[in-house]
Amino acid sequence: MGAITFILVLSFLVFFHELGHFLAARSFGVKVHVFSIGFGKRLFAKEWMGTTWQFALIPLGGYVQMKGQNDSDPSLKEEGNDSYNNKKPWQRIIILFAGPFANFLLAAILYFAIALAGASALAPKVGKIIENSPAQKAGIMANDEIIRINDTDIRQWDDIGKTIVSTPGALKFYIKRDGKLISKVIRPQVSDTQNIFKENIKKRMIGIAPAPEVINLNLSFTESLVYAYDKTVFASTLIFQGVQKLLQGIIPSSEVGGVITIGKVISDASESSIIALLGITALISVNLGVLNLLPIPALDGGHIMFNLYEMIFRRKPSDRVFVALTIAGWVILACLMILGLYNDINRIFLNG
């Protein structure tokens, strides 16, 4: 069942990505020869509106083959106003960007659905208190529920950290304890800690950890839209930063996961709840959007760079350079896939 869920989720994400390319291409009058989910041997195909819609044997991606554009033949050129290669560079950039944008849009839609269905978060309730911390000195106790900080209402645990970091000076905490509302003035101190990438940083903190209690946020329609936007931006930023840290060597290459890891994550989420599955699907969708925007030839980001070059210098890269860079891009992608698979297999044996 897990394998079926993995294939369905991945096919859905690929379809949405390629649909972005397809709709943008058709809006500029570009003919689309093939809309494929998967690679390799064709399993099913149907001709509709001048396009062959097909499912192929290897369900690990997909493609939209437009007239005048084919990654298997980077130097391909076809005549006619309905040819991709005859469109202006800015039009080609929109067509290319439409795929990743569709992934970001899908993620936002999924996060919006999660918000409406009942997004959950850690309760703003204190669990552990660090010895000699500002919170302990101010008299904060375990099981205190933080209701407000200064004029900012607190609904979930993450709101506490954000408010502490973004608000200078001493803070007035309004706390619910034993059914009574009390206030405490706390002056956060800048302390050494680690971020999500395990880098040493300095951060304003008061020295508390959350209690293991989860709450439903019960968001309104408008709040759900804000939630979806914030989650999509946060996930996108996090993945962009992750790629940057990987290139800098801060994140080891052993952390790169492949299709096995993705399949396991999707399978585990599907067994947990529909909300968990929607959340993982949204995160993978953002991941696909970010990765496709990387300036690697053969990816959307690489093709966008070629078109930006043409816009700036008023000429296209030579066919020789274009083909060489595209082949190099495919080699890079193949190496990343092999690395991910190698790490997946290593994890299986290590866990075993």
Phi, psi and omega in degrees: 000322179299319180295321179295317178299318179301312182295318180296314181296313181296319179296321178298315180294318179295317179302315182295318179299309182291331177297324176300312177300315184299310183295321179293318180298313181294327180294335177262010176078019179276131178285134178250115181286312187223137171241107188242133168258110184100169180238167174088212185297135181286128178262324181209141179211146177216133179274127180207126178056038176080007181235140174272115178263124188218156168249133181247171191296318185262105188275045183246038180152200179181181180197156170245116180265108182265155174297126179086009178210121182206116183296336178283346177221079188301334182268007183300136174224134178230139183279160177117152180290345179265017180261136180302317185289349177262001177277157179293152182306319181294328177290319178296322179297318178298317178300317181290317182289337184299329179295302176302321179300321178299324178293319177294320179296317179299317179300317179297320178297317180293318178294325177296318178297320178298317180298317180291325182284340180125073178294142181246158179201167176291137178292148179282053183245134184285133175255271181269146177237128182286139181300135177061021178278164176304324180295317180294319180295331180276352178095017176291140182235159176300143181077002171295135177256120182275117185266319184207148173236118189054242180255012183259119177289140181251121181250332181215168186300320182301331180297330182295307181299317180298319182291320179298317183290322188269349183249116182285161174078192179289151183237141177260114181265129173257121192236139175260120182222121180054039177081358180249149178261121179233164180235147179222135175265124183234134176254103181300152176241148178280119184233162176282136177206187177236144176273186184296339179265010179065028173271143177285124180224169174248140187208144174290124181216162176242354173088045177231156176233154184284152170283150182283065182232128182253139179234157171271137186279336179051062184276147175282176180300313180294317179296328178293323176296317178296318178301314181297316179297311182298317182293321180293315179296317181298313180297317180298314180298317181298319181288319175302315179295323179298317177297317179298315180294327178294316179293328180280350180086004179289319172264125181291152181296341179292346179277348180292127180255158180243201185295330180293316178298314179300316179299319180293318180298315179296317180297314180298319181295320181294329179281340181279296180191163179294327178296316178297320180294319178297320180296316179293320178299318178297317181295318179293324178298316176299317179303315178297319179298314181295311183297324180288344178269355178297141184284054178256123177307141184093341172262166179304318180299321178295316178295324177297320178298319178300317182288326175296321177301315180295322179293321184284313187262000176062025176205152179279154172299150179298151180303323181297312179295317182299313180294317181298315180292323179295317177297318177299321178298318178296324178295317178299315180297319179297319179296319178296320178295319179294318178299315179298318179294319178299315179296321178301312181296320177301317180295322180298315181289323180293318178291330179287000000 
